Amino acid sequence: MKRAGMAELAAAAGVSVATVDRALNGRQKLRDETLAHIVEVAWRIGHPAVVRLGGAARVKKRFGVVLHKQGQEFYKAFAAELRRAVAAERAVDAELVLEFSASQAPSEMAGLLRSMVGRCDVLAATAVHHPEVSAAVQALSGQGLAVFSLLSEFAPGVRAGYLGCDNTKVGRVAGWLMDKEVKGPGVLATFIGGTRWHGHEQRDEGFRAYLREKAPRLRVLEAMVNLETRALTYEATLGLIARHPDLGGIYVAGGGMEGAIAAVKAAKAEGRVALVVSALTVDSRRGLQEGQVTLAMDTPLEKLCRELTAVMARVALQGEGWKPESVPHFLPPDLHLRESI
């Protein structure tokens, strides 16, 4: 490669021309992290150096991820986006090691996290905030394995970082919608998956805080725990509609929204009870079209997975010398109304 081409790549990568020369010609061994960075930049800007750097220059790293409820549509979509993002990662030759927790039990998640030792170079998970989970993350961190929390914060102070939406802001957006949709005085209801889901608690808090400030005419009932299940949410929603003739809206801050959608339809409460849900799926899309759902706030999974794999590549290349990330990676939610789908 001509020196001018090296200068272009060096400028884009923020390194010296001599460093690019060593990367291309192997004159002196570079740190894996530096070489991977140059490779990633070359791919990103479409620089011809990628032909010479090629796959041989990429270091093989294993990305471990533990999610919940393999059969749930949201987590199916999450897994699919993860596979695409890992396949597209250019900084390293990445392999995805994916596991699922069948329940919300902290012991099950803690066990799965511990089982990933030796199977991956960096780890990320969706988990409840619980001492058992924190202890597992502490143990893994002590062994040099970085663990990132996804979607809902857990193990603060010992995890490597957080990636997901700013859940307090997400809750405030739901409150804003209720203020616009429910014109007169009335009551509102919220569902959370469980008291250990820190992200759900934050959404519920943000929802209530906005309404206290902007719409004191609306009274929010005590949050209901639905364990993110359709059946519990269905029965509880029917009960809310029957007991509260002034029910103006329901916010499902986590899973189980399918039950709320079905109950609003069964009670013929479309247009009378505003419903805000936390994902765009087949059910919520149909609910938007038919009028049961007022707003679906979706996690931008494609963006999240791209950012996650980039962060995991960077941390994996640092090895046991990784440092916790003090700034969380917040992504704005995707908002879907009936008119937008």
N, C-alpha and C positions, 0 to 999 in steps of 0.2 A: 504494500500500500504506500502511495506517495505520502510525503510528510504533511502536505496540505490536508489530506484526508484524516491523518492522525490528529492534526490540530483541531479539526472540526469536531471529532468525537471527543477529544480531551475537553474542549470547551463545554460541550453538552453534558459531559459526565462530571465536570468540576474537578478534573485531575490534570496532572501534567502530561505533556506529550511523551515524556520519557516513560511514564507509567503505562500509557497506551501501547507504546512500542514494546514494553516488556510483556504486556498481555498478548499481543499479536505474535510476537516472535519467541517468546519463552526465554528471553535472555536472563531473566532472574525471576525466581518464584514470587508471586504476589499472594497476599492474604486472600483466602477464599471470598471473603466479603467484598474486597475491592474488585476482584475479577468478576464476581457475579453482578456487581453494580455496573461495570462497563458493558457486560453482555446485555443486561436489561435495557440500558440506555440505547445501545446500538439497535436492539429490536424495536424499541419505542419510536426512534426517529427514522427507522428504515435505512440505517447506515450500512454500506456494503461490507463493513467489518464483520457482520454476522456470519458471512460465508466462511471467513477464516476462524472466527471464534467457535461457531458451531456447537453441537451438543457436547463435544469432548471437554469444552471449557466449563460446562455447567456441573456443579457439585450436586450429588444426589442427596436429597433430604426428604424425610418422612413427616408429613403433616397429620397429626392425630386430631380427630374431632369426635366429640361425644354429644349426641343430640337426644331429644326425647321422642317417644311415641312414633315409631317407624311407620305405622299405618295411617297417621294423621296427614291430611292433604298438605298442610303448611310445611310439615317436616319433610314430606316427600319432595316438595318444591325446593326446600332448603338444600337437601342432599343433592338434587340434580344440579343446582347452581354451583355447589361446592365442587362437584366433579368437573364441571366445565371450567371453573376458575383455576383449579389445580392443573388441568390439562393445558391451559393457556399460559401458565406461569413461566416466565422466561429467565428470571434471575437464577433459578436453580432447577435441577431435574427433579420435580416434585412427585411424590407418591402419597395418595390419600389413604389414611388408615381410619375408617369410619365405624363407629359403634353407636348403638341406640340403647337408651334406658327405657324400660317398659313402663315405669311408674315414676311418680314424683318423690319416692322414698329417698331421703338423704343417704341412707346406708347403701342403697343400690348405686347411686351416682358416685359416692365416695369409693366404693369398690371398683367401679369401672375406671375411674380416674387412676387409681393405684395400679390397675392392670395394664395401663398404657406404658409403664416404665419399661424401657428397652425396646419398645415397639415403634416409638416415634422420637423425633428430634425437637418438636415443639407441639404444644397441645392447646386446644380451645374447646369450650363446652358451654351448653346451656344447663344451668343448675340452680337449685334453690339456695338461698342464703341460710346456712345451717352450720353449727360447730363441727359436725362430722365432715362436711364438705371442706370447710376451712382447714381442718386438720390434715386432710388428704392433700390439699393444695400446698400447705406448708411443708409437708414431707417431700412432695415432688420438687418444690423449689429448692429444698435443701440438697436434693440430688442433682441440681443443675437443670431441671426441666421447667421451662417457662410455661405457665398456664394462663390463657386468656379467657375472660368471661364474655359470653355472647348474649345479646338481647336483654338480659336481666343481670344486674351486678351481684357478684358473690365473692366471698373471701377478700374483702377490701384490705389493702395493706400487704397482702402476700401474693395476690395474683399479678400477672405481668402487665395487664392492661384490660380495657373494656372496649368492645366494638358493638354498636347498635344505635338505636334511637335515643334521644334525650327523653326519657320516659315522663318526666315531670311536664315537659313542654307538650308531649303527646296528649297527656291528660287535660292540659289547659285548652288545647285545640278542641277536644271533645266537649269541654265546658262551653267554649265559644259557640259551638254548633247548637247546643241545647238552648243557650240564651237566644239565638236567632229563631229556632224552630218552635219553642214553647212560649206562646205569647202571654198567657195569663199566669196567675199563681198556680202552683202545683207541686207535686213531689217527683223526684227522680230516683232511680235505683242503679246500683253498680254491682257488677260481678267481678270477682278476682279468682284466680286459680287456687290460691292458698295464701296464708299469711306469711309463708316463707319465700314467696316469689317477690323479691325486692322490686323488680320492675313494675309488677302489678300494683304494689303498694304505692310506688311513686306516681303511677298514672292516676290512681284513685285520689291521692293527695293533691296532684295538680288540678284535677277535675274539680274537687271541692274548693280549692283555693280560688280558682277563677270565678266560680259561682258566688262565693262569699263576697268577692270584690265587685263583681259586675251585675249579678242577678240574685240579690238576696230574697226576691220573691219566690225562688225555687228552693225547696227543702230537699236535701239529699238524705235518703235513708241509710242506715248502717250497711256497709258493704256485705254482700253475700258471697260465701265461698262455694264454688261449683266444681272444684277439682278438675276443671277444664273438660268436663264431660257433657255430652249432649243431653242425656236423660235428666240429670239433675237440673240443668239450666232450663229445660223445657217445662218441667213441673213447677219450678220456682217462678218462672215467668208467668205461667197461667195463674198461679196464686197471687202474684203481684197485681195483675190486671183485674182479678176478681175482688181483691181486698181494697184497692185504691182507685176509686172512680176518677180521681184527679191526677192519676199517673200520667206525667207528660213525656217521660223518656227513660230509656235504659241504656247504660254504657257497659258493654262487655269488654273489660280491660285485657283479657287474655283469651284462652281457648274456650270451647263450648258454645260458641256463637250459633252453631247450627240449631241448637235447642231453642234459643231465643227467637230465631227467625221463624222456626216452625210454629212456636207458640203464638207469636204475633199474627201469623197467618190464620191459625186455628181460631183465634179469638176475634178475627176480623178487626184488628186494631190498627191496620194500616192508616196512616194519616192522622191518627189520634195519639199514638205513642211513637215518638222518635226513637230510632234504634241506631246506635253507633257501635261498630264492631272493629276488630283489630287485625283483619287480614282480608285480602281479596282472593277468594277461592270460588269454586264452582257454585257453592251454596250462597255465598254473600253476593256474588255477581247476579245470580238469579233473584236474590232478595232485593237488590237495587232495582233491577228491571221491573219487578212486580210491585215494588213499593213498600215492602216490609223493612228494608234497610235504608236509612237516611244517609249515612256516611260510612265508608270502609277506609280505615287508615292502615295502609299496608307497609310492612318493613321492606325497603328496597333491597331484596335479596341479591340481585345481580351485583349491585354496587358494593354491598356488604362483603360478599364473597371475594370480589376482586381486591378490595382493600385488605381483607383478612389474609389472603394468600401472600400479598406483598409484604405485610407486616411479619407474617410467620417466616417468610424467606429471610428477611433481614435479621430476625432474632435467631433463627436456626443457624445462620452463618456465623453469628457471634459465639455460638457454642455455650459453654458453661459460664462465660463472661457476660451474659445478657444482663441488661439493666431494666428494671420496671419502667413502664411508660407512665409519666405523671399526667399527661393530657389524654383524656378519653377520645376515642374516635366516634364522634356523633354524626349520624346521617339523618337528614330530614325524612320524615315519612312520606310515602306517596298517598295522596288523598283522592278518593274516588267517590263521585256522586253519580246519581242516575244518568245525568246528562253527559257524563264524561266517559261512559263505557260503551 
